Amino acid sequence: MEVFLEYLKEALKGITRAVSAHLFQKTFLDEKKTTPRRSKQKGGS
């Protein structure tokens, strides 16, 4: 039973780290993707 609880703790630690890393990446590192793009200029010469 004790080995199972240790395994469960380690699994929860890993899940928590993965989720927090994902949220950190979405919040701080992916901001440059959310910038609005310029509309293409219509018309010609």
mmJSON file of the N, C-alpha and C atoms, coordinates in Angstrom:
{"data_MODEL":{"atom_site":{
"group_PDB":["ATOM","ATOM","ATOM","ATOM","ATOM","ATOM","ATOM","ATOM","ATOM","ATOM","ATOM","ATOM","ATOM","ATOM","ATOM","ATOM","ATOM","ATOM","ATOM","ATOM","ATOM","ATOM","ATOM","ATOM","ATOM","ATOM","ATOM","ATOM","ATOM","ATOM","ATOM","ATOM","ATOM","ATOM","ATOM","ATOM","ATOM","ATOM","ATOM","ATOM","ATOM","ATOM","ATOM","ATOM","ATOM","ATOM","ATOM","ATOM","ATOM","ATOM","ATOM","ATOM","ATOM","ATOM","ATOM","ATOM","ATOM","ATOM","ATOM","ATOM","ATOM","ATOM","ATOM","ATOM","ATOM","ATOM","ATOM","ATOM","ATOM","ATOM","ATOM","ATOM","ATOM","ATOM","ATOM","ATOM","ATOM","ATOM","ATOM","ATOM","ATOM","ATOM","ATOM","ATOM","ATOM","ATOM","ATOM","ATOM","ATOM","ATOM","ATOM","ATOM","ATOM","ATOM","ATOM","ATOM","ATOM","ATOM","ATOM","ATOM","ATOM","ATOM","ATOM","ATOM","ATOM","ATOM","ATOM","ATOM","ATOM","ATOM","ATOM","ATOM","ATOM","ATOM","ATOM","ATOM","ATOM","ATOM","ATOM","ATOM","ATOM","ATOM","ATOM","ATOM","ATOM","ATOM","ATOM","ATOM","ATOM","ATOM","ATOM","ATOM","ATOM","ATOM","ATOM"],
"id":[1,2,3,4,5,6,7,8,9,10,11,12,13,14,15,16,17,18,19,20,21,22,23,24,25,26,27,28,29,30,31,32,33,34,35,36,37,38,39,40,41,42,43,44,45,46,47,48,49,50,51,52,53,54,55,56,57,58,59,60,61,62,63,64,65,66,67,68,69,70,71,72,73,74,75,76,77,78,79,80,81,82,83,84,85,86,87,88,89,90,91,92,93,94,95,96,97,98,99,100,101,102,103,104,105,106,107,108,109,110,111,112,113,114,115,116,117,118,119,120,121,122,123,124,125,126,127,128,129,130,131,132,133,134,135],
"type_symbol":["N","C","C","N","C","C","N","C","C","N","C","C","N","C","C","N","C","C","N","C","C","N","C","C","N","C","C","N","C","C","N","C","C","N","C","C","N","C","C","N","C","C","N","C","C","N","C","C","N","C","C","N","C","C","N","C","C","N","C","C","N","C","C","N","C","C","N","C","C","N","C","C","N","C","C","N","C","C","N","C","C","N","C","C","N","C","C","N","C","C","N","C","C","N","C","C","N","C","C","N","C","C","N","C","C","N","C","C","N","C","C","N","C","C","N","C","C","N","C","C","N","C","C","N","C","C","N","C","C","N","C","C","N","C","C"],
"label_atom_id":["N","CA","C","N","CA","C","N","CA","C","N","CA","C","N","CA","C","N","CA","C","N","CA","C","N","CA","C","N","CA","C","N","CA","C","N","CA","C","N","CA","C","N","CA","C","N","CA","C","N","CA","C","N","CA","C","N","CA","C","N","CA","C","N","CA","C","N","CA","C","N","CA","C","N","CA","C","N","CA","C","N","CA","C","N","CA","C","N","CA","C","N","CA","C","N","CA","C","N","CA","C","N","CA","C","N","CA","C","N","CA","C","N","CA","C","N","CA","C","N","CA","C","N","CA","C","N","CA","C","N","CA","C","N","CA","C","N","CA","C","N","CA","C","N","CA","C","N","CA","C","N","CA","C","N","CA","C"],
"label_alt_id":[null,null,null,null,null,null,null,null,null,null,null,null,null,null,null,null,null,null,null,null,null,null,null,null,null,null,null,null,null,null,null,null,null,null,null,null,null,null,null,null,null,null,null,null,null,null,null,null,null,null,null,null,null,null,null,null,null,null,null,null,null,null,null,null,null,null,null,null,null,null,null,null,null,null,null,null,null,null,null,null,null,null,null,null,null,null,null,null,null,null,null,null,null,null,null,null,null,null,null,null,null,null,null,null,null,null,null,null,null,null,null,null,null,null,null,null,null,null,null,null,null,null,null,null,null,null,null,null,null,null,null,null,null,null,null],
"label_comp_id":["MET","MET","MET","GLU","GLU","GLU","VAL","VAL","VAL","PHE","PHE","PHE","LEU","LEU","LEU","GLU","GLU","GLU","TYR","TYR","TYR","LEU","LEU","LEU","LYS","LYS","LYS","GLU","GLU","GLU","ALA","ALA","ALA","LEU","LEU","LEU","LYS","LYS","LYS","GLY","GLY","GLY","ILE","ILE","ILE","THR","THR","THR","ARG","ARG","ARG","ALA","ALA","ALA","VAL","VAL","VAL","SER","SER","SER","ALA","ALA","ALA","HIS","HIS","HIS","LEU","LEU","LEU","PHE","PHE","PHE","GLN","GLN","GLN","LYS","LYS","LYS","THR","THR","THR","PHE","PHE","PHE","LEU","LEU","LEU","ASP","ASP","ASP","GLU","GLU","GLU","LYS","LYS","LYS","LYS","LYS","LYS","THR","THR","THR","THR","THR","THR","PRO","PRO","PRO","ARG","ARG","ARG","ARG","ARG","ARG","SER","SER","SER","LYS","LYS","LYS","GLN","GLN","GLN","LYS","LYS","LYS","GLY","GLY","GLY","GLY","GLY","GLY","SER","SER","SER"],
"label_asym_id":["A","A","A","A","A","A","A","A","A","A","A","A","A","A","A","A","A","A","A","A","A","A","A","A","A","A","A","A","A","A","A","A","A","A","A","A","A","A","A","A","A","A","A","A","A","A","A","A","A","A","A","A","A","A","A","A","A","A","A","A","A","A","A","A","A","A","A","A","A","A","A","A","A","A","A","A","A","A","A","A","A","A","A","A","A","A","A","A","A","A","A","A","A","A","A","A","A","A","A","A","A","A","A","A","A","A","A","A","A","A","A","A","A","A","A","A","A","A","A","A","A","A","A","A","A","A","A","A","A","A","A","A","A","A","A"],
"label_entity_id":["1","1","1","1","1","1","1","1","1","1","1","1","1","1","1","1","1","1","1","1","1","1","1","1","1","1","1","1","1","1","1","1","1","1","1","1","1","1","1","1","1","1","1","1","1","1","1","1","1","1","1","1","1","1","1","1","1","1","1","1","1","1","1","1","1","1","1","1","1","1","1","1","1","1","1","1","1","1","1","1","1","1","1","1","1","1","1","1","1","1","1","1","1","1","1","1","1","1","1","1","1","1","1","1","1","1","1","1","1","1","1","1","1","1","1","1","1","1","1","1","1","1","1","1","1","1","1","1","1","1","1","1","1","1","1"],
"label_seq_id":[1,1,1,2,2,2,3,3,3,4,4,4,5,5,5,6,6,6,7,7,7,8,8,8,9,9,9,10,10,10,11,11,11,12,12,12,13,13,13,14,14,14,15,15,15,16,16,16,17,17,17,18,18,18,19,19,19,20,20,20,21,21,21,22,22,22,23,23,23,24,24,24,25,25,25,26,26,26,27,27,27,28,28,28,29,29,29,30,30,30,31,31,31,32,32,32,33,33,33,34,34,34,35,35,35,36,36,36,37,37,37,38,38,38,39,39,39,40,40,40,41,41,41,42,42,42,43,43,43,44,44,44,45,45,45],
"pdbx_PDB_ins_code":[null,null,null,null,null,null,null,null,null,null,null,null,null,null,null,null,null,null,null,null,null,null,null,null,null,null,null,null,null,null,null,null,null,null,null,null,null,null,null,null,null,null,null,null,null,null,null,null,null,null,null,null,null,null,null,null,null,null,null,null,null,null,null,null,null,null,null,null,null,null,null,null,null,null,null,null,null,null,null,null,null,null,null,null,null,null,null,null,null,null,null,null,null,null,null,null,null,null,null,null,null,null,null,null,null,null,null,null,null,null,null,null,null,null,null,null,null,null,null,null,null,null,null,null,null,null,null,null,null,null,null,null,null,null,null],
"Cartn_x":[0.836,0.0,0.883,1.962,2.826,3.515,3.879,4.514,3.532,2.282,1.247,1.066,1.065,0.905,2.091,3.286,4.465,4.358,3.927,3.758,2.701,1.617,0.552,1.054,1.846,2.405,3.28,4.138,5.028,4.241,3.191,2.365,1.679,1.165,0.5,1.499,2.717,3.744,4.016,4.138,4.408,3.278,2.047,0.885,0.835,1.085,1.061,2.122,3.318,4.394,4.038,3.468,3.135,2.056,1.04,-0.05,0.459,1.261,1.757,2.694,3.499,4.373,3.551,2.49,1.628,0.965,0.446,-0.199,0.805,2.012,3.051,3.375,3.484,3.803,2.682,1.436,0.309,0.237,0.504,0.342,1.444,2.697,3.814,4.505,4.603,5.429,4.652,3.356,2.568,1.858,2.246,1.554,1.819,2.969,3.287,2.388,1.795,0.905,-0.459,-0.808,-2.139,-2.206,-1.111,-1.15,-2.022,-2.843,-3.703,-2.879,-3.262,-2.538,-3.109,-2.218,-2.685,-3.515,-4.529,-5.314,-4.529,-4.677,-3.956,-4.505,-3.634,-4.074,-4.703,-5.856,-6.558,-6.23,-6.357,-6.111,-4.747,-4.405,-3.126,-2.636,-1.76,-1.195,-2.064],
"Cartn_y":[-1.199,0.0,1.266,1.219,2.392,2.687,1.64,1.826,2.46,2.044,2.62,4.108,4.479,5.891,6.724,6.182,6.89,7.074,6.034,6.122,7.17,7.188,8.157,9.58,9.781,11.118,11.576,10.687,11.051,11.349,10.571,10.816,12.173,12.497,13.79,14.946,14.755,15.782,16.025,14.947,15.079,15.77,15.403,16.028,17.508,17.842,19.239,20.044,19.483,20.187,20.392,19.362,19.468,20.522,20.53,21.501,22.914,23.099,24.449,24.925,24.028,24.416,24.791,24.051,24.358,25.721,25.985,27.273,28.42,28.207,29.231,29.533,28.476,28.657,29.401,29.023,29.696,31.158,31.436,32.795,33.718,33.278,34.196,34.016,32.808,32.585,32.619,32.401,32.375,33.693,34.754,36.028,36.6,36.327,36.92,36.38,35.193,34.631,35.33,35.973,36.551,37.986,38.501,39.863,39.901,40.921,40.987,41.213,40.553,40.672,41.83,42.433,43.517,42.917,43.647,43.183,43.458,42.589,42.756,43.953,44.675,45.841,45.366,45.915,45.538,46.529,46.072,46.95,46.684,47.486,47.296,48.591,48.482,49.686,50.177],
"Cartn_z":[0.0,0.0,0.0,0.745,0.836,-0.492,-1.205,-2.513,-3.483,-3.415,-4.282,-3.996,-2.708,-2.356,-2.842,-2.75,-3.27,-4.782,-5.46,-6.917,-7.267,-6.506,-6.739,-6.517,-5.473,-5.215,-6.376,-6.848,-7.951,-9.226,-9.464,-10.649,-10.542,-9.374,-9.196,-9.33,-8.835,-9.005,-10.486,-11.238,-12.667,-13.399,-13.059,-13.699,-13.362,-12.088,-11.671,-12.401,-12.528,-13.244,-14.705,-15.322,-16.743,-16.97,-16.108,-16.26,-16.025,-14.976,-14.707,-15.812,-16.366,-17.477,-18.702,-18.951,-20.095,-19.919,-18.714,-18.468,-18.561,-18.046,-18.148,-19.602,-20.401,-21.814,-22.522,-22.243,-22.884,-22.469,-21.194,-20.69,-21.161,-21.061,-21.291,-22.636,-23.13,-24.309,-25.615,-25.568,-26.798,-27.068,-26.353,-26.561,-27.939,-28.504,-29.802,-30.906,-30.698,-31.705,-31.703,-30.577,-30.463,-30.973,-31.526,-32.042,-33.295,-33.429,-34.615,-35.88,-36.919,-38.178,-38.993,-39.789,-40.658,-41.786,-42.165,-43.313,-44.587,-45.545,-46.801,-47.565,-48.196,-48.957,-50.255,-50.523,-51.752,-52.878,-54.052,-55.197,-55.812,-56.724,-57.413,-57.994,-58.975,-59.579,-60.706],
"occupancy":[1.0,1.0,1.0,1.0,1.0,1.0,1.0,1.0,1.0,1.0,1.0,1.0,1.0,1.0,1.0,1.0,1.0,1.0,1.0,1.0,1.0,1.0,1.0,1.0,1.0,1.0,1.0,1.0,1.0,1.0,1.0,1.0,1.0,1.0,1.0,1.0,1.0,1.0,1.0,1.0,1.0,1.0,1.0,1.0,1.0,1.0,1.0,1.0,1.0,1.0,1.0,1.0,1.0,1.0,1.0,1.0,1.0,1.0,1.0,1.0,1.0,1.0,1.0,1.0,1.0,1.0,1.0,1.0,1.0,1.0,1.0,1.0,1.0,1.0,1.0,1.0,1.0,1.0,1.0,1.0,1.0,1.0,1.0,1.0,1.0,1.0,1.0,1.0,1.0,1.0,1.0,1.0,1.0,1.0,1.0,1.0,1.0,1.0,1.0,1.0,1.0,1.0,1.0,1.0,1.0,1.0,1.0,1.0,1.0,1.0,1.0,1.0,1.0,1.0,1.0,1.0,1.0,1.0,1.0,1.0,1.0,1.0,1.0,1.0,1.0,1.0,1.0,1.0,1.0,1.0,1.0,1.0,1.0,1.0,1.0],
"B_iso_or_equiv":[0.0,0.0,0.0,0.0,0.0,0.0,0.0,0.0,0.0,0.0,0.0,0.0,0.0,0.0,0.0,0.0,0.0,0.0,0.0,0.0,0.0,0.0,0.0,0.0,0.0,0.0,0.0,0.0,0.0,0.0,0.0,0.0,0.0,0.0,0.0,0.0,0.0,0.0,0.0,0.0,0.0,0.0,0.0,0.0,0.0,0.0,0.0,0.0,0.0,0.0,0.0,0.0,0.0,0.0,0.0,0.0,0.0,0.0,0.0,0.0,0.0,0.0,0.0,0.0,0.0,0.0,0.0,0.0,0.0,0.0,0.0,0.0,0.0,0.0,0.0,0.0,0.0,0.0,0.0,0.0,0.0,0.0,0.0,0.0,0.0,0.0,0.0,0.0,0.0,0.0,0.0,0.0,0.0,0.0,0.0,0.0,0.0,0.0,0.0,0.0,0.0,0.0,0.0,0.0,0.0,0.0,0.0,0.0,0.0,0.0,0.0,0.0,0.0,0.0,0.0,0.0,0.0,0.0,0.0,0.0,0.0,0.0,0.0,0.0,0.0,0.0,0.0,0.0,0.0,0.0,0.0,0.0,0.0,0.0,0.0],
"pdbx_formal_charge":[null,null,null,null,null,null,null,null,null,null,null,null,null,null,null,null,null,null,null,null,null,null,null,null,null,null,null,null,null,null,null,null,null,null,null,null,null,null,null,null,null,null,null,null,null,null,null,null,null,null,null,null,null,null,null,null,null,null,null,null,null,null,null,null,null,null,null,null,null,null,null,null,null,null,null,null,null,null,null,null,null,null,null,null,null,null,null,null,null,null,null,null,null,null,null,null,null,null,null,null,null,null,null,null,null,null,null,null,null,null,null,null,null,null,null,null,null,null,null,null,null,null,null,null,null,null,null,null,null,null,null,null,null,null,null],
"auth_seq_id":[1,1,1,2,2,2,3,3,3,4,4,4,5,5,5,6,6,6,7,7,7,8,8,8,9,9,9,10,10,10,11,11,11,12,12,12,13,13,13,14,14,14,15,15,15,16,16,16,17,17,17,18,18,18,19,19,19,20,20,20,21,21,21,22,22,22,23,23,23,24,24,24,25,25,25,26,26,26,27,27,27,28,28,28,29,29,29,30,30,30,31,31,31,32,32,32,33,33,33,34,34,34,35,35,35,36,36,36,37,37,37,38,38,38,39,39,39,40,40,40,41,41,41,42,42,42,43,43,43,44,44,44,45,45,45],
"auth_comp_id":["MET","MET","MET","GLU","GLU","GLU","VAL","VAL","VAL","PHE","PHE","PHE","LEU","LEU","LEU","GLU","GLU","GLU","TYR","TYR","TYR","LEU","LEU","LEU","LYS","LYS","LYS","GLU","GLU","GLU","ALA","ALA","ALA","LEU","LEU","LEU","LYS","LYS","LYS","GLY","GLY","GLY","ILE","ILE","ILE","THR","THR","THR","ARG","ARG","ARG","ALA","ALA","ALA","VAL","VAL","VAL","SER","SER","SER","ALA","ALA","ALA","HIS","HIS","HIS","LEU","LEU","LEU","PHE","PHE","PHE","GLN","GLN","GLN","LYS","LYS","LYS","THR","THR","THR","PHE","PHE","PHE","LEU","LEU","LEU","ASP","ASP","ASP","GLU","GLU","GLU","LYS","LYS","LYS","LYS","LYS","LYS","THR","THR","THR","THR","THR","THR","PRO","PRO","PRO","ARG","ARG","ARG","ARG","ARG","ARG","SER","SER","SER","LYS","LYS","LYS","GLN","GLN","GLN","LYS","LYS","LYS","GLY","GLY","GLY","GLY","GLY","GLY","SER","SER","SER"],
"auth_asym_id":["A","A","A","A","A","A","A","A","A","A","A","A","A","A","A","A","A","A","A","A","A","A","A","A","A","A","A","A","A","A","A","A","A","A","A","A","A","A","A","A","A","A","A","A","A","A","A","A","A","A","A","A","A","A","A","A","A","A","A","A","A","A","A","A","A","A","A","A","A","A","A","A","A","A","A","A","A","A","A","A","A","A","A","A","A","A","A","A","A","A","A","A","A","A","A","A","A","A","A","A","A","A","A","A","A","A","A","A","A","A","A","A","A","A","A","A","A","A","A","A","A","A","A","A","A","A","A","A","A","A","A","A","A","A","A"],
"auth_atom_id":["N","CA","C","N","CA","C","N","CA","C","N","CA","C","N","CA","C","N","CA","C","N","CA","C","N","CA","C","N","CA","C","N","CA","C","N","CA","C","N","CA","C","N","CA","C","N","CA","C","N","CA","C","N","CA","C","N","CA","C","N","CA","C","N","CA","C","N","CA","C","N","CA","C","N","CA","C","N","CA","C","N","CA","C","N","CA","C","N","CA","C","N","CA","C","N","CA","C","N","CA","C","N","CA","C","N","CA","C","N","CA","C","N","CA","C","N","CA","C","N","CA","C","N","CA","C","N","CA","C","N","CA","C","N","CA","C","N","CA","C","N","CA","C","N","CA","C","N","CA","C","N","CA","C","N","CA","C"],
"pdbx_PDB_model_num":[1,1,1,1,1,1,1,1,1,1,1,1,1,1,1,1,1,1,1,1,1,1,1,1,1,1,1,1,1,1,1,1,1,1,1,1,1,1,1,1,1,1,1,1,1,1,1,1,1,1,1,1,1,1,1,1,1,1,1,1,1,1,1,1,1,1,1,1,1,1,1,1,1,1,1,1,1,1,1,1,1,1,1,1,1,1,1,1,1,1,1,1,1,1,1,1,1,1,1,1,1,1,1,1,1,1,1,1,1,1,1,1,1,1,1,1,1,1,1,1,1,1,1,1,1,1,1,1,1,1,1,1,1,1,1]
}}}
